[in-house]
């Protein structure tokens, strides 16, 4: 019970990694604030937890309503010890075809929304003497991945913001910051991804379907939080290799992604998005 007495706020908690994290933290004694847009799904997650929880639905990009949401979260138990910025949306479309509105939406949801939530909660954490902020980025936040130009832009940006925030707050205010870079995790991320016109894709990818179980991803995130790890790549196989190559041998990484991108983009240009 390593998180007994801790209050953990998870966005995007209705399914996937967020739901798995809620279960993992609850099993370690934490009390959980569950946020997302679908109240029924959040309530279902809450009902399955073996701990006290608060269902706090909100739209992450409704910035005018966010101060009141923060106040509700703070007032529930008087503090938030750990914030997990998990809510997000992916993309499956070529840059050449993608409508500007798709870029706006993805960057708003995946980058600006977690930044603003963190900004508003940060003074409360500092006043409480410390805390921990987790940013769920992606391997696509380190490597340029085909069909995800807007998504990569947002996830790269989230890592940059979190790294800079850590530099400002870790020693001075006891605020720890952990970036998580998952690869393919078995969730609905591909089904919910936006197409070139901003529509829900509605189908998954083989890589996602054969990916890591969300519970294992959540276990690794939990251990990273316990150990105050600044950054953790949670990936296997070629995804892990490419993410590591981006640091150790960028030229080789670029060559691999170029070959991959040519093959994938060619199929998309021919109308094959499978």
Buried (B, 14 or more C-beta within 10 A) or exposed (E): EEBEEBBBBBBBBBBBBBBBBBBBBBBBBBBBBBBBEEEEBBBBBBEEBEBEBBBBBBBBBEBEEBEEBBEEBBEBBEBBBBBBBBBBBBBBBBBEEBBEEBBEBBBBBBBBBBBBBBEBBBEBBBEBEEBBBBBBBBBBBBBBBBBBBBBBBBBBBBBBBBBEBBEEBBEEBBBBBBBBBBBBBBBEBBBBBBBBEBEEBEEBBEEBEEBBEBBBBBBBBBEBBEEEBBBBBBBEEBBBBBBBBBEEEEEEBBEBBEEBBEEBBEEBEEEEBE
